[in-house]
Amino acid sequence: MNRRKAGAEGTTTRTESDKPILLSGVFDGHTNGAPIHIAFRNENIRSSDYEQFIDIPRPGHADFSAMMKFQGWQDPRGSGHFSGRVSIGLVAAAVVAKKILNSFSDIVFRTRLLEAGGSRDIDKAVYQAKESGDSIGALVEIRVSGVPAGWGEPFFDTAESIISHYIFAVPAVRGVEFGDGFAAAKMRGSQHNDPFIDLHGRTARNGAGGINGGITNGNDILLRVAVKPASSIASTQNTLDFSRDEMVNLEIHGRHDACIALRGAVVLEAATACALADLALVARAEAPFISNIPWRKS
């Protein structure tokens, strides 16, 4: 939770206690079979900041598409479930997911920002965006060590499919790649192929990002996620007022992040953990029906 909190340079000035309220599913320090229900109160709210977005949807935000889907009945306050605020629940769920994962193996997550606004100097890029009343996107890398080989359910529920499904549920995600990713489109087979170097399936360079054929291969899971710039920016934007059908200047005065990936990186890690926990539980259910491979050594 602390990794997701606001307060650092380039993040929103809105602060919340983020104190979890455990309502069900746990008794005497153990899960009891009921759904685990964890709630968080929104206390530092300013609903008036969002009133103008009913008639003037923010460019790049979900205001317009939500209006079309829900025929004007959507709740605009705080952007509803289109707000990054909803991601706190995913971070809480990942605490449970990681406990599940560690019952299988010693699984370690390492998450970092590779760049922000196209720059490796992240602090400088964030500062410049904030000073100019703008926002920037970022590239986040997630590496997961210790995932056993054999997780994933081709055809539709491959390891990449499940992880990507969770990742794209996180607000502001625009793309995801595994291992060599899009660089593979420029490679030859002789460059992309990755020789095995031991009986556990370890490869020379892990170009597949830990997944072959939709199934984990025992190497580190490696993915990179593209996060878009925050839609709510301080700079004036010329856009359509839908109530008057005319172009107007939109000024946004709310409390928003200059780079949402600063706090969003841990959310993407959480999404990956939840996805892997799903895959792990399916693998456990299948385990009694799978015999040992003869050449594998403990």
C-alpha positions as CSV (number, residue, x, y, z in Angstrom):
1,M,0.0,0.0,0.0
2,N,2.8,2.4,0.8
3,R,4.3,1.9,-2.7
4,R,1.0,3.1,-4.2
5,K,0.5,6.2,-1.9
6,A,0.6,9.7,-3.1
7,G,2.9,12.4,-1.9
8,A,6.0,12.0,-4.0
9,E,7.1,14.5,-6.7
10,G,4.8,14.2,-9.7
11,T,2.0,12.4,-7.9
12,T,-1.4,13.7,-6.9
13,T,-1.7,16.0,-3.8
14,R,-4.7,14.0,-2.7
15,T,-3.8,11.8,0.2
16,E,-5.9,9.0,1.7
17,S,-5.2,6.8,4.8
18,D,-5.7,3.6,2.7
19,K,-6.4,1.7,5.9
20,P,-7.9,-1.7,4.9
21,I,-11.1,-2.7,6.5
22,L,-11.4,-6.5,6.6
23,L,-15.1,-7.3,6.4
24,S,-15.2,-11.1,5.7
25,G,-13.3,-14.1,4.8
26,V,-10.8,-14.2,7.6
27,F,-11.2,-15.5,11.2
28,D,-8.5,-15.9,13.8
29,G,-5.8,-15.0,11.3
30,H,-6.8,-17.6,8.7
31,T,-9.1,-17.7,5.7
32,N,-12.4,-19.4,6.5
33,G,-13.8,-20.2,3.0
34,A,-16.0,-17.1,2.7
35,P,-15.2,-14.4,0.2
36,I,-12.4,-12.2,1.4
37,H,-13.9,-8.7,1.4
38,I,-11.5,-5.8,2.0
39,A,-12.8,-2.2,1.9
40,F,-11.1,1.2,1.8
41,R,-12.9,4.5,2.6
42,N,-12.5,7.5,0.3
43,E,-12.3,10.4,2.7
44,N,-10.4,13.2,0.9
45,I,-12.9,13.9,-1.8
46,R,-13.9,16.9,-3.9
47,S,-16.8,15.9,-6.1
48,S,-17.3,19.4,-7.5
49,D,-14.0,19.1,-9.5
50,Y,-15.9,16.6,-11.8
51,E,-19.2,18.4,-12.5
52,Q,-18.1,20.0,-15.7
53,F,-17.1,16.7,-17.2
54,I,-20.8,15.7,-17.6
55,D,-21.2,18.1,-20.5
56,I,-17.5,18.4,-21.5
57,P,-15.9,15.0,-21.5
58,R,-12.1,15.1,-20.9
59,P,-10.1,14.3,-24.0
60,G,-8.4,10.9,-23.6
61,H,-10.6,9.9,-20.7
62,A,-13.5,7.5,-20.4
63,D,-16.0,10.3,-19.7
64,F,-17.6,10.1,-23.2
65,S,-17.5,6.3,-23.7
66,A,-19.0,5.8,-20.2
67,M,-21.8,8.3,-21.1
68,M,-22.6,6.3,-24.2
69,K,-22.6,2.9,-22.5
70,F,-24.6,4.0,-19.5
71,Q,-26.8,6.5,-21.3
72,G,-26.0,9.4,-19.0
73,W,-26.6,7.5,-15.7
74,Q,-22.9,7.1,-14.9
75,D,-21.6,8.7,-11.7
76,P,-19.0,11.3,-12.7
77,R,-17.8,12.0,-9.2
78,G,-14.1,11.0,-9.0
79,S,-14.6,9.3,-12.4
80,G,-16.3,6.3,-10.7
81,H,-14.8,3.0,-11.5
82,F,-12.7,4.5,-14.3
83,S,-10.5,6.2,-11.8
84,G,-7.1,4.9,-10.8
85,R,-8.4,4.9,-7.3
86,V,-10.1,1.5,-8.0
87,S,-6.6,0.0,-8.3
88,I,-6.2,-0.1,-4.5
89,G,-8.5,-3.1,-4.4
90,L,-6.1,-4.9,-6.8
91,V,-3.1,-4.2,-4.6
92,A,-5.0,-5.6,-1.6
93,A,-5.9,-8.7,-3.6
94,A,-2.3,-9.2,-4.5
95,V,-1.3,-9.6,-0.9
96,V,-3.5,-12.7,-0.8
97,A,-2.3,-13.8,-4.3
98,K,1.3,-13.6,-3.3
99,K,0.6,-15.8,-0.2
100,I,-0.9,-18.4,-2.6
101,L,2.1,-18.2,-4.9
102,N,4.6,-18.7,-2.1
103,S,2.8,-21.9,-1.1
104,F,4.0,-23.2,-4.5
105,S,7.5,-21.8,-4.8
106,D,9.8,-19.0,-3.6
107,I,8.4,-16.5,-6.1
108,V,10.0,-13.0,-6.2
109,F,8.7,-9.9,-8.0
110,R,11.0,-7.1,-9.2
111,T,9.2,-4.1,-10.7
112,R,10.8,-0.9,-12.0
113,L,10.2,2.1,-14.3
114,L,12.4,1.8,-17.4
115,E,11.6,5.3,-18.7
116,A,9.1,8.1,-18.4
117,G,8.1,10.4,-21.2
118,G,10.7,8.6,-23.4
119,S,13.5,9.5,-21.0
120,R,15.6,7.4,-18.7
121,D,16.0,10.4,-16.4
122,I,12.7,9.9,-14.8
123,D,12.8,12.5,-12.1
124,K,13.7,15.2,-14.7
125,A,11.0,14.1,-17.1
126,V,8.3,14.1,-14.4
127,Y,9.4,17.6,-13.1
128,Q,9.4,19.1,-16.6
129,A,5.9,17.7,-17.3
130,K,4.5,19.0,-14.0
131,E,6.1,22.5,-14.5
132,S,4.5,22.7,-17.9
133,G,1.0,21.7,-16.7
134,D,1.2,18.4,-18.6
135,S,1.6,14.7,-18.0
136,I,3.8,11.9,-19.3
137,G,3.5,8.2,-19.9
138,A,6.0,5.5,-18.9
139,L,7.3,2.0,-19.5
140,V,7.2,-0.4,-16.6
141,E,9.1,-3.7,-16.4
142,I,8.0,-6.6,-14.3
143,R,10.2,-9.6,-13.7
144,V,9.0,-12.6,-11.7
145,S,11.5,-15.3,-10.6
146,G,10.6,-18.7,-9.3
147,V,7.6,-19.5,-11.4
148,P,7.6,-23.3,-12.1
149,A,7.4,-24.6,-15.7
150,G,4.0,-25.9,-16.8
151,W,1.5,-23.1,-15.9
152,G,-0.9,-22.0,-18.6
153,E,-4.0,-23.4,-20.4
154,P,-3.8,-23.2,-24.2
155,F,-5.8,-22.3,-26.3
156,F,-7.6,-19.3,-24.8
157,D,-6.2,-19.2,-21.3
158,T,-2.5,-19.1,-22.0
159,A,-0.1,-17.6,-19.4
160,E,0.2,-14.5,-21.6
161,S,-3.6,-14.3,-22.1
162,I,-4.4,-14.4,-18.4
163,I,-1.6,-12.0,-17.4
164,S,-2.6,-9.6,-20.2
165,H,-6.2,-9.7,-19.2
166,Y,-5.4,-8.6,-15.7
167,I,-2.9,-6.0,-16.9
168,F,-5.4,-4.4,-19.3
169,A,-7.9,-4.1,-16.5
170,V,-5.6,-1.5,-14.9
171,P,-6.6,2.0,-15.9
172,A,-4.2,3.8,-18.4
173,V,-2.5,0.6,-19.8
174,R,-2.0,0.9,-23.5
175,G,0.2,-2.1,-24.3
176,V,2.1,-5.1,-23.0
177,E,4.9,-7.3,-24.4
178,F,6.7,-10.4,-23.1
179,G,10.4,-11.1,-23.5
180,D,11.7,-9.8,-26.8
181,G,8.2,-8.4,-27.4
182,F,7.7,-6.3,-30.5
183,A,11.5,-6.4,-31.2
184,A,10.8,-10.0,-32.4
185,A,9.2,-8.6,-35.5
186,K,12.6,-7.4,-36.7
187,M,14.5,-10.6,-35.8
188,R,15.4,-13.7,-37.7
189,G,14.7,-17.1,-36.3
190,S,18.4,-17.7,-35.7
191,Q,18.4,-14.6,-33.5
192,H,15.1,-15.2,-31.8
193,N,15.5,-18.9,-31.0
194,D,16.7,-19.4,-27.5
195,P,18.8,-22.6,-26.8
196,F,18.1,-24.6,-23.6
197,I,21.1,-24.9,-21.3
198,D,19.9,-27.3,-18.6
199,L,17.3,-30.0,-17.8
200,H,15.1,-27.5,-16.0
201,G,14.4,-25.6,-19.2
202,R,16.7,-22.6,-18.5
203,T,17.5,-20.8,-21.7
204,A,20.5,-18.8,-22.8
205,R,18.8,-15.4,-22.8
206,N,15.1,-15.8,-21.9
207,G,14.0,-14.1,-25.1
208,A,10.5,-15.6,-24.6
209,G,10.0,-13.9,-21.3
210,G,9.5,-17.2,-19.5
211,I,6.6,-18.4,-21.6
212,N,6.6,-20.8,-24.7
213,G,3.3,-21.9,-26.3
214,G,1.3,-20.1,-23.7
215,I,2.9,-22.2,-20.9
216,T,5.5,-21.1,-18.4
217,N,8.9,-22.6,-19.1
218,G,10.6,-22.1,-15.7
219,N,12.6,-19.0,-16.7
220,D,11.8,-15.6,-15.2
221,I,8.5,-14.1,-16.4
222,L,9.5,-10.9,-18.1
223,L,7.0,-8.3,-19.3
224,R,6.9,-4.6,-20.1
225,V,3.8,-2.4,-19.9
226,A,3.1,0.9,-21.7
227,V,1.2,3.3,-19.5
228,K,-0.3,6.4,-21.1
229,P,-0.1,9.9,-19.8
230,A,-2.8,11.0,-17.3
231,S,-5.8,12.5,-19.2
232,S,-6.4,15.2,-16.6
233,I,-3.8,17.9,-17.2
234,A,-3.5,21.5,-16.1
235,S,-3.0,22.9,-19.6
236,T,-6.1,24.4,-21.4
237,Q,-7.6,22.1,-24.0
238,N,-10.0,23.0,-26.8
239,T,-12.7,20.3,-27.0
240,L,-16.4,19.8,-27.5
241,D,-19.2,20.9,-25.1
242,F,-21.8,18.2,-25.8
243,S,-24.6,20.2,-24.2
244,R,-24.1,23.2,-26.6
245,D,-22.4,21.4,-29.6
246,E,-19.6,23.9,-29.7
247,M,-15.9,23.9,-29.1
248,V,-14.8,25.4,-25.7
249,N,-11.7,25.7,-23.7
250,L,-11.5,23.1,-20.9
251,E,-9.5,23.9,-17.8
252,I,-9.1,21.1,-15.2
253,H,-8.4,22.1,-11.7
254,G,-8.4,18.8,-9.9
255,R,-5.6,16.9,-8.1
256,H,-3.9,14.7,-10.6
257,D,-0.7,12.9,-11.3
258,A,2.0,14.1,-13.7
259,C,3.0,10.5,-14.2
260,I,0.5,7.9,-13.1
261,A,3.1,5.1,-13.6
262,L,5.0,6.3,-10.5
263,R,2.2,4.9,-8.4
264,G,0.8,2.5,-11.0
265,A,3.9,0.3,-11.2
266,V,2.9,-1.6,-8.0
267,V,-0.6,-2.0,-9.4
268,L,0.7,-3.7,-12.5
269,E,2.8,-6.0,-10.2
270,A,-0.3,-6.7,-8.3
271,A,-2.3,-7.6,-11.5
272,T,0.5,-9.9,-12.5
273,A,0.5,-11.6,-9.1
274,C,-3.3,-12.2,-9.2
275,A,-3.0,-13.6,-12.7
276,L,-0.2,-16.0,-11.7
277,A,-2.2,-17.1,-8.6
278,D,-5.1,-18.1,-11.0
279,L,-2.7,-20.1,-13.1
280,A,-1.1,-21.7,-10.1
281,L,-4.4,-22.9,-8.7
282,V,-5.4,-24.4,-12.0
283,A,-2.0,-26.2,-12.2
284,R,-2.5,-27.5,-8.7
285,A,-6.0,-28.9,-9.7
286,E,-4.4,-30.7,-12.7
287,A,-1.4,-32.0,-10.8
288,P,-2.8,-35.5,-9.7
289,F,-3.3,-36.3,-13.4
290,I,0.2,-35.5,-14.6
291,S,3.1,-37.9,-14.2
292,N,6.7,-36.9,-13.7
293,I,8.8,-36.3,-16.8
294,P,11.5,-39.0,-16.8
295,W,14.5,-36.7,-17.6
296,R,13.6,-34.1,-15.0
297,K,15.9,-34.1,-11.9
298,S,14.9,-32.7,-8.5
